[in-house]
């Protein structure tokens, strides 16, 4: 104690500045609290249209028919535009062939994208044969009724290909664009 005054009553300059800063921060915090006098609220809308799923079904299998193999390799082509099949030199096409056919149904007026696997392999008693695939169209405009598209392709037949039945599968998909 000095001069009869308790030491607690003396405030240093640093303590005074600290107290001043705390008071200013408190006042600023109170000023930042919104009273709602200028606030605005609005109700907004949200919407979605759900389409029925696309349906896809195979209605006819892709069948290259009967082909007589020769001493040289060749190709058999079946266009997706028709059931017309052609054999290259060294091969003989016998009987009829059928392009693959598919039915797709989607929501009226919406575009459906058709995707066909580009290649597959046919296997049987002899060496596997490569098949390149083609769809008749990449897009279908859905009408709510079944729309038909076709799949054809080119089959690579080996030289002196072993006689027998050869089979394979391929992927076809349809979805909204």
trRosetta pair geometry for C-beta under 8 A, 3 or more apart (Angstrom, degrees):
i j d omega theta_ij theta_ji phi_ij phi_ji
1 4 6.8 43 159 -105 116 16
1 5 7.0 170 -163 68 87 38
1 6 6.2 -46 -113 -110 102 42
1 7 6.2 -119 -94 -32 52 88
2 5 6.6 -25 78 52 66 85
2 7 7.1 79 10 -82 89 83
5 9 5.9 -87 169 52 102 132
5 10 7.6 98 122 -45 118 94
6 9 5.5 99 75 -7 84 100
7 10 6.0 -50 -166 24 51 111
11 15 5.1 -125 -169 87 83 123
11 16 5.4 100 137 -63 116 90
11 19 7.9 -33 -166 1 136 142
12 15 4.7 95 56 8 80 102
12 16 6.9 -140 97 -7 42 88
13 16 5.6 -56 -150 35 32 115
13 17 6.4 31 154 -18 66 105
14 17 5.8 -55 -147 37 31 109
14 18 6.3 32 154 -19 65 107
15 18 5.6 -53 -147 37 32 113
15 19 6.3 33 155 -18 65 106
16 19 5.9 -56 -150 37 29 110
16 20 6.4 31 151 -22 63 108
17 20 5.5 -53 -147 34 32 115
17 21 6.4 34 153 -20 65 103
18 21 5.8 -53 -149 34 31 110
18 22 6.5 31 154 -18 64 105
19 22 5.8 -53 -148 36 32 112
19 23 6.4 33 153 -19 64 107
20 23 5.8 -56 -152 36 30 112
20 24 6.5 28 152 -18 64 106
21 24 5.7 -56 -147 37 32 109
21 25 6.3 31 156 -17 67 106
22 25 5.9 -54 -145 38 30 110
22 26 6.3 33 155 -20 63 108
23 26 5.8 -55 -149 35 30 114
23 27 6.5 30 154 -19 63 106
24 27 5.7 -55 -149 36 33 111
24 28 6.4 33 153 -19 66 105
25 28 5.6 -53 -147 36 33 112
25 29 6.3 35 155 -21 65 105
26 29 5.8 -52 -148 33 31 112
26 30 6.6 30 154 -17 63 105
27 30 5.8 -55 -151 36 32 111
27 31 6.4 32 151 -21 64 108
28 31 5.6 -57 -149 36 33 112
28 32 6.5 31 154 -22 66 106
29 32 5.8 -57 -150 32 32 111
29 33 7.2 42 151 -31 61 96
30 33 6.0 -43 -160 13 37 115
34 38 7.6 -106 -154 50 104 88
34 39 6.4 82 163 -56 135 114
36 39 4.8 -50 -145 16 57 126
51 106 7.5 12 166 -175 129 84
51 107 4.3 -97 -151 -24 108 147
51 110 6.5 13 -128 -25 151 168
51 176 6.5 91 76 -64 157 153
52 106 7.7 172 79 -157 88 44
52 107 5.7 143 37 -70 85 93
54 104 6.4 -8 -177 -168 104 97
54 105 7.0 163 -158 81 56 50
54 106 4.6 -14 -109 -92 88 95
54 112 5.6 129 -121 -127 137 124
54 142 7.7 -123 -114 -84 94 142
54 174 5.0 -135 147 113 140 98
54 175 5.8 -159 24 -109 147 37
54 176 6.4 -173 -43 -39 120 74
55 103 8.0 -9 111 112 92 88
55 104 7.0 165 85 -151 54 47
55 105 4.7 2 51 51 100 99
55 106 7.9 -170 24 -67 61 53
56 102 6.3 -4 -169 -179 88 117
56 103 7.3 161 -152 84 42 53
56 104 5.1 -4 -103 -104 76 81
56 172 6.8 -160 164 114 138 101
56 173 7.1 -170 9 -147 172 34
56 174 4.5 151 -77 25 128 119
57 102 6.7 160 82 -156 41 69
57 103 5.0 -10 59 56 93 98
58 61 6.8 51 160 -80 128 58
58 100 6.8 -52 -145 -170 104 101
58 101 7.2 110 -167 81 60 54
58 102 5.6 -42 -105 -100 50 78
58 172 7.4 119 -76 45 97 142
59 101 4.6 -57 70 105 96 104
59 102 6.4 160 10 -108 87 20
59 103 5.2 74 -37 -21 124 103
59 148 7.3 -57 33 -124 144 105
60 98 5.7 -109 162 160 122 127
60 99 7.5 63 101 88 122 53
60 100 6.2 176 94 -151 77 37
60 101 3.8 47 34 28 104 106
61 98 6.9 71 79 94 62 122
61 100 6.2 -36 -175 -110 25 81
62 78 7.3 148 -165 88 92 144
62 98 7.1 -157 -138 100 27 76
62 99 6.3 -15 -119 -166 76 38
62 100 3.6 -36 -59 -49 89 101
62 151 5.8 -63 -76 95 125 102
62 152 7.3 163 -134 -112 113 35
62 153 7.0 35 -171 17 144 112
62 170 7.8 5 25 28 144 127
63 97 5.9 -166 102 -157 74 62
63 98 4.5 34 45 46 102 94
64 67 6.3 -18 133 -30 112 121
64 76 5.3 81 -164 118 128 141
64 78 5.8 -138 -108 -30 73 135
64 85 6.6 129 -154 -134 66 142
64 97 5.4 -15 -158 -133 29 121
64 155 5.5 -23 -89 -4 159 151
65 85 6.4 -156 21 22 126 169
65 93 6.8 61 83 -165 128 87
65 94 6.9 -163 140 76 112 57
65 95 5.0 -167 -172 89 121 97
65 96 5.6 -170 -103 95 134 35
65 97 3.8 -93 -18 -80 115 76
65 98 7.6 121 -56 1 88 65
66 93 7.7 118 84 -168 61 47
66 94 4.2 -48 94 74 111 102
66 95 4.9 65 27 31 110 120
67 76 5.4 -82 -98 -73 147 147
67 87 6.3 157 -135 -104 103 128
67 91 5.7 -12 -175 -176 106 115
67 92 7.0 151 -162 76 55 50
67 93 6.0 -25 -107 -104 76 55
67 94 7.0 179 -90 19 24 85
67 155 7.9 -156 -19 89 164 136
67 157 6.3 -129 127 -85 144 155
68 91 6.7 153 75 -166 60 59
68 92 4.0 -1 48 54 112 104
68 94 6.1 71 -24 -22 99 120
69 91 6.5 -25 -117 -115 38 85
69 157 5.8 -150 -109 162 95 125
69 158 7.5 5 -145 77 134 59
69 159 7.7 127 175 -169 110 23
69 160 6.2 116 133 -133 124 17
69 161 4.0 -154 -105 41 156 93
69 163 7.5 -142 21 -76 119 67
70 74 6.8 49 37 -8 109 128
70 90 3.8 -144 64 177 144 75
70 91 5.7 -124 -2 -73 105 44
70 92 7.5 105 -52 -12 103 83
70 159 7.5 -54 93 -141 63 63
70 160 7.6 -62 116 -68 28 52
71 90 6.8 -104 53 -152 63 110
71 159 6.1 4 158 -165 39 97
71 160 6.0 16 -125 -56 42 91
72 89 7.5 1 78 111 134 85
72 90 4.0 -85 64 -131 102 158
72 159 5.3 -42 -147 -110 20 100
73 90 7.4 48 72 104 19 149
73 156 7.0 7 179 -180 113 85
73 157 6.4 172 -157 92 65 59
73 158 5.3 -41 -108 -146 98 34
73 159 4.5 -63 -48 -46 71 76
74 87 6.5 50 134 179 136 81
74 88 3.9 -164 -165 70 103 107
74 89 6.5 -157 -112 70 127 45
74 90 4.6 180 -50 73 130 106
74 91 4.1 -145 79 -20 146 115
74 157 5.4 -9 66 60 72 104
75 87 7.7 177 93 -150 46 47
75 88 4.8 63 45 -12 73 127
75 91 7.6 -146 55 12 24 149
75 154 5.3 -1 -175 -176 123 101
75 155 6.5 150 -158 76 66 49
75 156 5.7 -31 -100 -100 84 53
75 157 6.8 169 -98 15 26 83
76 85 6.3 3 -180 -177 95 107
76 86 7.3 172 -154 86 52 44
76 87 5.2 -16 -105 -102 80 73
76 88 7.5 -114 -67 3 41 79
76 91 6.4 -112 -68 132 90 157
76 93 6.7 130 -131 -88 107 103
76 154 7.1 161 79 -155 44 53
76 155 4.5 -9 56 55 96 105
76 157 6.2 59 -12 -24 101 119
77 85 6.8 165 85 -155 47 58
77 86 5.0 -7 56 56 97 91
77 152 7.5 51 176 156 67 115
77 153 7.5 -127 -140 118 58 33
77 154 4.7 -14 -101 -103 81 84
77 155 7.7 -165 -74 21 36 68
78 83 7.3 -18 -160 -154 101 44
78 84 7.5 163 -143 86 57 42
78 85 4.6 -18 -94 -102 83 89
78 97 5.3 -125 -109 139 127 139
78 99 5.6 179 149 -87 110 79
78 152 4.5 -144 108 -153 74 98
78 153 6.3 11 56 48 88 53
78 154 7.9 -180 24 -80 60 40
78 155 7.8 31 2 -7 100 103
79 82 5.8 27 79 43 110 68
79 84 5.9 5 29 65 109 91
79 99 7.1 -49 91 -84 44 134
79 134 7.8 -41 -148 79 52 130
79 152 4.7 70 161 118 15 175
80 99 5.6 136 -125 -162 44 141
80 100 7.9 -35 -119 52 88 79
80 134 5.4 -129 -20 104 124 91
80 135 6.1 112 -130 -179 167 21
80 136 3.8 -150 137 -67 118 77
80 149 7.8 3 175 168 124 78
80 150 4.3 157 -170 103 82 97
80 151 5.6 -34 -110 -134 112 14
80 152 3.7 -139 -55 4 60 100
80 153 7.9 56 -54 -38 91 54
81 84 7.9 -18 82 32 87 106
81 136 6.1 135 -77 -125 51 103
81 150 7.3 172 -67 69 16 137
81 152 7.4 -46 10 -9 54 145
82 99 7.2 146 116 -14 17 136
83 96 6.9 6 154 -173 129 93
83 97 5.8 171 -178 86 85 72
83 98 5.6 -26 -126 -113 115 42
83 99 5.6 -131 -94 -6 61 89
85 93 5.4 171 110 -146 110 147
85 97 3.9 64 -36 28 142 150
86 93 7.0 -113 -148 -28 18 150
87 91 4.0 -126 -179 99 117 106
87 92 6.1 145 89 -130 163 8
87 93 4.1 -173 -22 -37 119 94
88 91 5.8 61 59 26 64 112
91 157 5.9 96 -96 62 137 146
93 97 7.3 -55 -164 -32 117 124
98 101 7.9 -64 167 -15 102 100
99 136 8.0 76 154 -53 146 114
99 150 4.6 39 128 -179 129 120
99 151 6.4 171 175 73 89 42
99 152 4.7 -45 -126 -78 111 87
100 150 6.2 142 79 -165 58 63
100 151 3.8 -14 62 57 118 100
100 152 7.3 -165 24 -65 81 40
100 172 8.0 -163 135 -55 142 148
101 148 6.1 -13 -168 -164 99 110
101 149 7.8 162 -151 86 55 34
101 150 5.4 -27 -98 -104 63 78
101 151 7.8 -149 -61 20 23 76
102 148 6.9 148 78 -151 47 59
102 149 5.5 -19 62 63 99 78
102 150 7.3 173 18 -91 79 28
102 151 7.0 53 -13 -15 113 105
102 172 6.1 -139 -85 143 156 155
102 174 7.9 171 143 -39 136 130
103 146 4.4 -16 -167 -162 111 120
103 147 7.2 139 -156 66 57 37
103 148 5.8 -30 -96 -94 65 70
104 112 5.7 -176 148 116 137 156
104 114 7.2 -122 -40 -89 160 102
104 140 5.6 125 77 59 134 161
104 142 7.4 -97 124 -97 97 93
104 146 7.1 126 59 -153 31 64
104 147 5.3 -33 66 63 85 91
104 148 7.9 157 18 -93 75 22
104 149 6.8 6 3 10 118 106
104 174 4.6 -160 -127 -146 132 172
105 142 6.9 86 -175 -144 37 109
105 144 7.2 25 -165 -174 93 25
105 145 7.0 -95 -120 147 97 14
105 146 5.3 -50 -69 -90 97 58
105 147 7.2 150 -85 12 45 76
106 110 5.5 -108 137 77 119 106
106 112 4.5 178 -22 -62 154 126
106 140 7.3 135 15 97 125 108
106 142 3.2 -103 72 -90 96 153
106 144 7.8 -77 87 -77 42 36
106 147 7.9 -31 18 16 90 121
106 174 7.4 -130 -55 147 117 117
106 176 6.5 147 -155 -81 135 83
107 110 4.7 44 74 12 93 130
107 142 5.8 79 63 103 36 143
107 144 6.8 9 -158 -83 31 77
107 176 7.7 8 29 -93 106 123
108 142 6.2 -119 -95 117 21 89
108 143 5.7 23 -123 -167 76 32
108 144 4.0 -13 -64 -37 96 107
109 141 7.2 -15 -143 -180 26 95
109 142 6.9 -37 33 76 24 81
109 143 7.7 75 -43 -107 46 44
110 141 7.7 164 84 -156 26 58
110 142 5.1 -4 62 40 75 119
110 176 5.6 -28 156 -130 128 105
110 177 7.6 -179 171 33 83 83
111 139 5.6 -23 -166 -164 105 113
111 140 7.4 144 -158 75 55 42
111 141 5.9 -35 -99 -101 65 63
111 142 7.4 -166 -94 1 12 86
111 176 7.0 99 79 -157 59 61
111 177 4.2 -18 95 17 110 127
112 139 6.9 140 74 -160 49 59
112 140 4.6 -20 62 63 103 94
112 141 7.7 173 17 -95 79 14
112 142 5.3 82 -22 -48 114 104
112 147 7.7 160 45 53 134 138
112 174 5.1 20 168 -178 117 101
112 175 6.8 158 -154 78 75 16
112 176 6.1 -51 -103 -92 63 43
112 177 7.0 -156 -105 -22 13 85
113 138 6.7 -16 -153 160 73 77
113 139 6.0 -31 -105 -102 53 72
113 174 7.0 168 79 -148 46 52
113 175 5.8 -21 54 64 93 71
113 176 7.5 44 8 139 87 10
113 177 4.9 110 -38 -79 105 86
114 135 5.2 179 124 174 125 162
114 137 6.2 83 32 94 142 72
114 138 5.7 -157 56 -158 89 30
114 139 6.7 -150 9 -72 89 19
114 140 6.2 75 -40 -14 111 100
114 149 5.8 -55 -104 77 163 168
114 172 7.4 -18 -168 -169 87 92
114 173 7.7 158 -156 85 42 49
114 174 5.5 -13 -101 -99 63 85
115 135 7.9 -130 -143 -23 9 150
115 171 8.0 -14 114 121 92 96
115 172 7.2 158 86 -157 55 45
115 173 4.7 -8 59 59 103 93
115 174 7.5 -175 21 -75 73 38
115 175 7.8 -5 5 17 113 97
116 133 5.1 -122 143 126 121 123
116 134 7.1 118 77 -159 145 9
116 135 4.5 163 -9 -48 132 105
116 151 5.7 156 -122 -117 150 121
116 170 6.9 29 -173 143 86 123
116 171 7.4 157 -156 92 43 59
116 172 5.2 -8 -106 -107 74 79
117 120 6.0 74 104 -54 130 96
117 133 6.1 62 82 43 66 141
117 170 4.7 -148 51 -169 120 90
117 171 4.2 88 -38 47 117 87
117 172 7.4 -89 -1 -62 80 49
118 132 6.6 -22 164 -149 73 74
118 133 6.2 -174 -164 50 22 86
119 130 6.3 -18 -165 -170 118 94
119 131 6.5 147 -157 81 64 54
119 132 5.4 -31 -98 -102 85 56
119 133 6.6 -176 -87 6 27 87
120 131 5.1 -18 65 63 79 107
120 133 6.7 41 4 -31 98 122
120 168 4.8 147 139 146 116 132
120 169 6.6 -139 -156 85 147 37
120 170 4.2 -111 -38 -84 146 95
121 128 4.8 5 -178 177 117 125
121 129 6.9 147 -160 73 65 41
121 130 6.0 -35 -104 -101 73 52
121 131 6.9 172 -96 15 20 87
121 168 5.5 -178 90 -115 42 141
122 128 6.7 155 76 -162 45 70
122 129 4.7 -16 58 61 100 97
122 131 5.8 73 -22 -29 101 122
122 155 7.0 0 9 -138 137 115
122 166 4.0 73 149 144 110 112
122 167 6.2 167 -151 80 83 8
122 168 4.1 -105 -92 -16 55 118
123 128 4.9 -30 -95 -106 77 91
123 129 8.0 -174 -75 23 35 68
123 166 6.2 177 84 -153 14 85
123 167 6.8 -36 58 62 65 61
123 168 6.4 108 6 -75 72 90
124 162 7.3 -163 102 87 102 104
124 164 4.6 170 157 106 125 113
124 165 5.7 -174 -123 93 131 40
124 166 3.5 -93 -23 -90 124 68
124 167 6.8 109 -72 7 88 65
125 162 4.8 -120 102 123 99 129
125 163 7.3 -5 62 83 138 45
125 164 3.7 100 10 9 121 164
126 158 7.1 -145 137 53 126 131
126 161 5.4 150 92 -173 157 65
126 162 2.6 165 -65 29 117 110
126 163 7.8 90 -27 18 124 25
126 164 6.7 160 -6 34 88 117
126 166 7.8 -54 49 -79 86 117
127 158 5.0 34 69 -8 131 162
127 161 6.9 -105 48 -127 94 76
127 162 7.1 130 7 7 66 104
128 166 8.0 136 -137 -152 49 123
129 155 5.9 32 147 -175 127 93
129 156 5.8 -175 -167 77 82 67
129 157 6.0 -4 -128 -99 134 47
129 158 6.6 -130 -94 -15 88 89
129 161 7.1 18 -72 -129 120 138
129 166 6.0 43 23 164 118 162
130 155 7.6 161 88 -152 47 50
130 156 4.6 13 58 36 90 121
131 153 5.3 58 176 130 90 145
131 154 7.3 167 -153 82 54 42
131 155 5.0 -15 -105 -102 84 74
131 156 7.5 -145 -73 15 40 74
131 168 6.5 177 18 64 135 149
131 170 7.5 -101 94 -62 123 131
132 153 5.3 176 88 -164 51 99
132 154 4.8 0 54 53 104 91
132 156 7.9 66 -9 -25 94 98
133 151 5.9 -6 -168 -174 106 110
133 152 7.6 154 -153 89 59 32
133 153 4.3 -46 -103 -86 46 128
133 170 5.7 121 -55 -169 157 162
134 151 6.9 156 80 -155 43 62
134 152 5.5 -22 65 69 96 77
134 153 5.7 158 12 -88 78 61
135 138 6.5 118 82 -81 125 49
135 149 6.0 19 -175 152 101 126
135 150 7.3 147 -159 85 55 44
135 151 5.5 -33 -101 -98 60 77
135 172 7.7 125 -90 -130 117 104
136 149 5.0 -166 54 -167 106 81
136 150 4.3 60 -27 52 130 82
136 151 7.2 -106 -16 -67 81 35
136 152 7.5 78 -63 0 81 98
137 140 6.4 103 104 -67 131 74
137 149 5.2 -112 40 -126 99 122
139 177 7.2 1 -125 -52 108 137
140 147 4.6 146 -172 108 131 149
140 149 6.2 -113 -69 -43 122 124
140 174 7.3 -13 30 -143 125 123
141 147 7.7 151 66 -95 47 160
142 147 6.6 -123 -112 -9 51 133
143 147 6.7 118 17 -61 96 107
151 170 7.8 -170 160 86 154 138
151 172 6.8 -105 -56 -91 147 131
157 161 5.1 -81 -176 -28 87 148
158 161 4.5 123 61 -81 82 88
